[in-house]
Structures are given as C-alpha cells and as structure tokens.
Amino acid sequence: MAQNLQFSAALAGSFPDGASRDGALSGGLLRWVGPALLLVLLGVPALAKDTIIPVTGRPTRDVDIVSETYKEVVYRLAGVPSDQRMSAERVKEIRHDDTPEAFTKALEAKSRGEYENAIQSFRLAIEKGKRPWVQEYSLFEIAECYQLWGQADSSKYTRAVESYKELKNRFPQSRFVPQADIDLGKSLTGAGDYAQAEQHFTALENTARDAYGIIWEIEAKLGGANNLEVQAKYGEARSKYTSISNAARGEIRRIPSGDAAAQVKAAILQKLADEARLREGICFIRAGSYSEARTFYDGMISEGLRNKDSKGLGGAYNGRGEAFFQLKEYMKALQDFAQASTVYFNDSDETARALYFTGLTIETMEGKASSRSKSYFEEVAKFFPGTKWATMAKVKM
C-alpha cells in the first residue's frame, strides 16, 4: 500500500528588533544571523534542510535533495563538494523543508478519508510549490486518493488509472513509480478492466525484478492473483497465492543475515508471503467452502503460535472468524475477531476488519441494528478512515 510521507515545517529567521541592516557582516550582527542567511549574504546559495529517513539507522539531516529516483537518492551536504548517493531501497522516506501548507492540509484530509478535498489541496500545492518534488509527490498522492475513493465509488478507479499514468509519463524515474505501477494494475482491477489488469501484471511479473527488485515482482504476482480472485476464479487464484507464498519464503532464505537493511527486506517479503497465504483462505470463503477455510486458518494459527510469529495471526484469526460467521457459529466468530482486534493488532487494516465483522456479527445475532453493533461501525469509521472497512461501516451506520 501506499508510502508514509511526512514533512517538516519550513524554518524562518529574522533580525531581532532594533537590529540595523547596514554593515551586515559586522561582528555584532553575526550574533543574529543564522548560518543559512549568512551564506545568502555572502552570495553562497543556502542548502535546503531536507531530511532522509533510512530504513535502518540514523536520519541524515540538513541536506539538499538533488534527485530522487526508484534507483537512488542523490543529495548534497554543506561543505562537501561532491554529491552523496543512497540506494532507494535503503530510503524509508524523505522530509522536505519547503513543504507548501496546501500539501500538508491535503495529507491531513486524505488521512481523514476526505478525498475530494485532499485532491483539491494537492492541486493547489502543485501551483504553490517552488521545487519540482511538490508536483511529483502531489501527482502520486492524487492518484492514491482516487484509488482509495474507488472503494466507495468505483468510477474513481478510472481517474486513478489516468493519474498513475500521468505520474509515470511525467516522472518516469520517480521514486514512486514502482508503487504506482502496482497500484495502476489494482485500479484496473477495481474498474473491472480485468483483461488490461492481467496484461499489466503479467508484464510486471516479467520485468519488475530487473527494473525495481524482487519485492515488486512479488507485489505484481499478488496483484495478478487478486485480479483472478475478483473474477471469482478461486481455484486459479488460490494456486497462484500458494506459489507466491513459496516464492517469497524462498527469497527470504537467500537473504544474508547480519545486514540490517537486508533484514528489513526480509520482513517485507515475509509480510507478502503472509498476505498470499491469508488470501488462499479467503478464496475458500468466497467459493463457499467454509469448513475448508476454517481448517486452513486452523493450520495458520497453530503454526504462528508454535513459531511465536505473531505478524500474520491477526489476519488468520480474522479469516477463521469470517469462516465461523458464515457457518453461523457466531460466538466462535466473536472470539476470533476479539483476538485480531485486541491481541494481534499490528496491522491497521486487519484491526479495522475485525471491528467491522464484530459489529456485523452482533447485528446478525440480534436480528437488527443496535446501539451495540453501531458502536463498532462508528469506531471503524472514526479510527480507520482510509480503509475499505470504514467505507463499508459508513454504509451500515
């Protein structure tokens, strides 16, 4: 899903009251002039105070970002004549010092699920932004807003496709292009253009490893499997999910130990492997094979508890809970949803799913909507506004 972009506020300096602007380089005034302003007074361009947050280790602060691509980030440090480089795989996020206020407001609106307002603010940020990154970031965020909006209004998926294509055309080396490629395919699926989505994901499966890296190849395969699942081709989808899980686990075994960044990569691959396995079970549920789904998730839960690996347990309890729900074993379903929402809640989407199904189960048991069931839907809408579960909860409310 989408990346967590955070940005620091711009810093501004000023002369204290009564300070003379004449003789700007006199010894007295140097007490008041900040380093960046002094460089300007000396005729030397001041560096921006951008910050690079790596996947591991300490942030690199007070840098001037020269370029950001899906291969590397190039930046400058004050007093260092040559450009510095960092592999894009090792960059978690970049915080730009000159963030327009409209961009910050747009991110806030997006986090609340107010996608139309967010898109308007991102477009305003493009107009107000002084550095090229603003346009690039805003185009990506606009595309994501349309994609998320599509969960409530499927016509917006087409706008998402258009926006992702615009980003790729205008910024073909963008740091966001790998994610945009995946999300473009998902938006094609959301729009019901399954043939185009299949072609897109198949092409990505064949090129992503060399172009972007193994993680994006696995993501492309997941997108292709989901495209099959949405078309109710559950057997084909389940087989593909199985192969994806095995492939991801195989890649993990080849990652050397001792490298912190490599271990982050292994953690991402493990999450993708877990996602593929969880979707295998969902295919059983969507096909109406509820007993098979329950047995499948029994195995996942036992394995997770035995290996003390809690990362995928929230999804596994949710899956088994949904199987129990379909089997009308409501108390068992509630117990599993409680496990997902109160014990294994390390994934916000799975937590939202557990709360939504808790409300739905209570409503079904009581035979009508009630204040108790409504309270769960309200919690999902309030605390998880960017999820599909929030959209569904609002309908129930």
C-alpha positions in Angstrom: 0.0 0.0 0.0 0.6 3.2 -0.2 4.1 5.1 1.5 4.1 7.1 4.7 5.2 10.6 3.7 5.9 13.1 6.4 7.3 16.5 6.1 8.9 19.0 8.5 7.8 22.6 8.6 10.0 25.3 7.0 12.2 27.3 9.3 12.3 31.1 9.0 14.8 33.5 10.6 14.6 37.3 11.2 16.6 40.1 12.6 15.8 41.0 16.2 14.0 44.3 16.9 16.2 47.3 16.5 19.0 45.5 14.6 20.5 47.5 11.8 20.7 46.0 8.3 23.7 48.2 7.5 27.1 46.7 7.8 25.6 43.2 7.6 28.9 41.5 8.1 30.0 43.4 11.2 30.9 41.3 14.2 27.8 42.4 16.2 25.3 41.3 13.6 26.9 37.9 13.2 25.4 37.0 16.6 21.9 37.4 15.0 22.4 36.0 11.5 21.7 32.3 11.1 24.2 30.1 9.1 21.8 29.8 6.1 21.1 33.6 6.0 24.9 34.3 6.3 25.5 32.1 3.2 23.0 34.2 1.3 24.6 37.4 2.4 28.0 36.1 1.3 26.5 35.2 -2.1 26.6 31.5 -1.5 23.3 29.5 -2.1 21.9 28.1 1.1 21.2 24.4 1.3 17.7 23.2 2.0 17.2 21.5 5.3 15.7 18.3 3.9 16.0 15.0 5.9 16.5 11.5 4.6 14.9 8.8 6.9 16.6 5.4 6.1 15.0 2.0 6.7 17.6 1.5 9.5 20.0 3.8 11.3 20.0 7.5 12.0 18.4 10.1 9.7 20.6 12.2 7.5 19.6 15.8 8.2 20.2 19.3 6.7 20.7 18.0 3.2 19.8 19.4 -0.2 18.0 16.7 -2.3 19.4 16.8 -5.9 17.2 14.0 -7.3 15.0 11.1 -6.2 14.6 8.0 -8.4 13.5 4.4 -7.8 17.2 3.5 -8.0 18.9 6.1 -5.8 18.6 9.4 -3.9 21.3 12.0 -4.7 21.9 14.7 -2.1 24.4 17.4 -1.1 25.9 18.2 2.3 27.1 21.6 3.4 30.8 21.9 2.9 31.1 18.6 0.9 31.9 19.3 -2.8 30.7 16.0 -4.2 27.2 14.7 -4.4 26.3 11.9 -2.0 24.2 8.9 -3.0 21.9 6.4 -1.2 20.2 3.4 -2.7 16.5 3.9 -3.0 16.0 0.5 -1.2 17.6 2.0 1.9 15.3 5.1 1.9 12.2 4.9 4.0 11.0 8.5 3.4 12.2 12.0 2.7 11.0 15.0 4.6 11.3 18.2 2.6 11.8 21.5 4.4 9.9 23.7 2.0 6.6 21.9 2.1 3.7 24.1 1.0 0.9 24.5 3.5 -1.6 23.2 0.9 0.3 19.9 0.7 0.2 19.4 4.5 -3.5 20.1 4.6 -4.0 17.7 1.7 -2.3 14.9 3.6 -4.5 15.6 6.6 -7.6 15.5 4.5 -6.5 12.2 2.9 -5.9 10.6 6.3 -9.5 11.5 7.2 -10.9 9.9 4.1 -11.9 13.3 2.6 -10.5 12.5 -0.8 -12.2 15.2 -2.9 -10.9 18.0 -0.5 -7.5 16.3 -0.5 -7.2 16.3 -4.3 -8.1 19.9 -4.5 -5.4 20.8 -1.9 -2.8 18.7 -3.7 -3.6 20.5 -7.0 -3.2 23.8 -5.1 0.1 22.6 -3.7 1.3 22.0 -7.3 0.5 25.6 -8.1 2.2 26.9 -5.0 5.2 24.6 -4.7 8.6 26.1 -5.6 10.6 22.9 -6.0 9.9 20.1 -8.6 9.3 17.4 -5.9 6.0 19.0 -4.9 4.5 18.3 -8.3 5.8 14.7 -8.4 4.6 13.9 -4.8 1.3 15.6 -5.4 0.5 13.6 -8.6 1.2 10.4 -6.7 -1.0 11.4 -3.8 -3.8 12.4 -6.1 -3.7 9.0 -7.8 -3.8 7.3 -4.4 -6.8 9.4 -3.4 -8.7 8.4 -6.5 -7.8 4.7 -5.8 -9.0 4.9 -2.2 -12.1 6.8 -3.2 -12.8 4.0 -5.7 -13.7 1.7 -2.7 -16.9 3.8 -2.3 -17.3 4.9 -5.9 -15.9 2.5 -8.5 -16.0 5.2 -11.2 -13.0 6.8 -9.4 -10.7 3.9 -10.3 -10.6 5.1 -13.9 -9.4 8.5 -12.6 -6.8 6.7 -10.6 -5.5 4.8 -13.7 -5.2 8.1 -15.5 -3.4 9.8 -12.7 -0.9 6.9 -12.2 -0.2 7.0 -16.0 0.3 10.8 -15.8 2.9 10.4 -13.0 4.7 7.7 -14.9 4.8 9.8 -18.1 5.9 13.0 -16.5 8.3 11.5 -13.9 9.4 8.1 -15.4 12.3 7.8 -12.9 10.2 8.8 -9.8 10.8 7.1 -6.5 7.1 6.3 -6.6 7.0 4.6 -10.0 7.2 1.0 -8.6 4.3 1.5 -6.3 2.4 3.4 -9.0 2.9 0.5 -11.4 1.4 -1.9 -8.8 -1.5 0.5 -7.9 -2.2 1.1 -11.6 -2.9 -2.6 -12.0 -5.0 -2.7 -8.9 -7.1 0.2 -10.1 -7.6 -1.5 -13.5 -9.0 -4.5 -11.5 -11.2 -2.1 -9.4 -12.5 -0.5 -12.6 -13.5 -4.0 -13.9 -11.0 -3.9 -16.7 -9.7 -7.4 -15.9 -8.1 -8.2 -19.2 -6.0 -5.0 -19.1 -5.1 -5.7 -15.5 -4.0 -9.2 -16.4 -1.8 -7.9 -19.2 -0.3 -5.2 -16.9 0.5 -7.6 -14.1 1.9 -10.2 -16.4 4.3 -7.7 -18.0 5.3 -6.5 -14.5 6.0 -10.1 -13.3 8.4 -10.4 -16.2 10.2 -7.1 -15.7 9.8 -5.9 -12.1 12.7 -7.9 -10.7 15.3 -6.4 -13.0 13.7 -2.9 -13.0 12.6 -2.5 -9.4 13.7 -5.5 -7.4 12.3 -8.8 -6.1 9.8 -7.2 -3.7 8.0 -5.6 -6.6 7.9 -8.8 -8.6 6.1 -10.5 -5.7 3.7 -7.5 -5.5 3.0 -7.9 -9.2 2.2 -11.6 -8.7 -0.1 -10.7 -5.8 -1.9 -8.2 -8.0 -2.4 -10.8 -10.7 -3.7 -13.3 -8.2 -6.1 -10.8 -6.8 -7.3 -10.0 -10.3 -8.2 -13.7 -10.7 -9.9 -13.7 -7.3 -12.1 -10.7 -8.1 -13.3 -12.6 -11.2 -14.4 -15.5 -8.9 -11.6 -17.7 -10.4 -10.9 -19.0 -7.0 -9.1 -22.2 -7.9 -6.6 -20.4 -10.1 -6.2 -17.6 -7.7 -5.6 -20.0 -4.8 -2.9 -21.9 -6.7 -1.2 -18.6 -7.6 -1.3 -17.4 -4.0 0.4 -20.7 -2.9 3.2 -20.2 -5.4 3.7 -16.6 -4.3 4.0 -17.6 -0.7 6.5 -20.3 -1.5 8.5 -17.9 -3.8 8.6 -15.2 -1.1 9.8 -17.6 1.5 12.4 -19.0 -0.8 13.8 -15.4 -1.4 13.9 -14.9 2.4 16.1 -17.9 2.9 18.6 -16.5 0.4 18.9 -13.1 2.3 22.2 -13.0 4.3 22.0 -12.4 8.0 23.8 -9.5 9.7 22.7 -6.8 7.3 20.1 -4.6 8.9 18.7 -3.3 5.7 18.6 -6.8 4.2 16.6 -7.9 7.3 14.0 -5.1 6.6 13.7 -6.5 3.1 13.2 -10.0 4.6 10.5 -8.6 6.8 8.7 -7.1 3.8 8.9 -10.4 1.9 7.6 -12.3 5.0 4.6 -9.9 5.1 3.9 -10.5 1.4 4.1 -14.3 2.0 1.6 -14.0 4.9 -0.7 -11.9 2.7 -0.6 -14.6 0.0 -1.5 -17.3 2.5 -4.3 -15.3 4.0 -5.8 -14.7 0.6 -5.7 -18.5 0.0 -8.1 -18.9 2.9 -10.3 -16.0 1.6 -10.6 -17.9 -1.7 -12.1 -20.8 0.2 -14.6 -18.5 1.9 -15.5 -16.7 -1.4 -16.1 -20.1 -3.0 -18.4 -21.1 -0.2 -16.0 -23.7 1.2 -16.3 -22.5 4.8 -15.2 -25.7 6.5 -12.1 -25.9 4.3 -11.4 -22.2 5.2 -11.7 -22.9 8.9 -9.3 -25.9 8.6 -6.9 -23.8 6.5 -6.8 -21.0 9.1 -6.5 -23.5 12.0 -3.2 -24.5 10.4 -2.0 -20.9 10.1 -2.9 -20.1 13.7 -1.2 -23.2 15.0 1.9 -22.6 13.0 2.0 -18.9 14.1 1.6 -19.7 17.8 4.1 -22.6 17.6 6.8 -20.4 15.9 5.9 -17.4 18.1 5.4 -15.4 14.9 2.5 -13.0 15.6 2.7 -10.9 12.4 0.1 -12.9 10.4 -2.0 -14.0 13.3 -4.4 -11.1 13.2 -5.3 -11.9 9.6 -5.5 -15.6 10.4 -7.9 -15.1 13.3 -10.0 -12.8 11.1 -10.1 -15.4 8.3 -11.2 -18.1 10.7 -13.7 -15.7 12.3 -15.2 -15.0 8.9 -15.5 -18.7 8.3 -17.2 -19.2 11.6 -19.5 -16.3 10.8 -20.6 -18.0 7.5 -21.1 -21.2 9.4 -23.4 -19.4 11.8 -21.1 -20.2 14.8 -21.3 -16.6 15.9 -19.8 -16.9 19.4 -16.7 -18.5 18.0 -16.5 -15.8 15.3 -16.6 -13.1 18.0 -13.8 -14.8 19.9 -11.6 -14.8 16.8 -12.4 -11.2 15.9 -11.5 -10.2 19.5 -8.1 -11.9 19.1 -7.5 -9.9 15.9 -8.6 -6.5 17.4 -7.2 -6.7 20.9 -4.2 -9.2 20.9 -2.7 -9.3 17.4 -3.4 -5.8 16.2 -0.1 -5.0 14.4 -1.9 -4.4 11.1 -4.4 -1.5 11.0 -6.4 -3.0 8.1 -6.9 -6.3 9.9 -7.9 -4.4 13.1 -10.5 -2.5 11.1 -11.7 -5.7 9.5 -12.1 -7.4 13.0 -14.0 -4.4 14.4 -16.3 -4.3 11.3 -17.1 -8.0 11.5 -17.7 -7.8 15.2 -20.4 -5.2 14.6 -21.8 -7.3 11.7 -21.8 -10.4 13.8 -23.6 -8.7 16.7 -26.2 -7.2 14.3 -26.8 -10.7 12.8 -27.1 -12.3 16.1 -29.6 -9.7 17.4 -31.5 -9.7 14.1 -31.4 -5.9 13.7 -29.1 -2.9 14.0 -28.5 -1.8 17.6 -26.5 0.7 19.5 -24.0 -2.0 20.4 -23.4 -3.0 16.7 -23.4 0.6 15.6 -20.6 1.5 18.1 -18.2 -0.9 16.3 -19.1 0.6 12.9 -18.5 4.1 14.3 -15.1 3.0 15.7 -14.0 1.8 12.3 -15.2 4.9 10.6 -13.5 7.2 13.1 -10.2 5.5 13.7 -9.6 3.8 10.3 -11.0 6.3 7.8 -8.7 5.3 4.9 -9.7 1.6 4.8 -12.4 -0.1 2.8 -13.8 -1.3 6.1 -14.6 2.3 7.0 -16.4 2.8 3.8 -18.5 -0.3 4.5 -19.1 0.7 8.1 -20.5 4.1 7.0 -23.0 2.2 4.8 -24.0 0.1 7.8 -24.3 3.2 10.0 
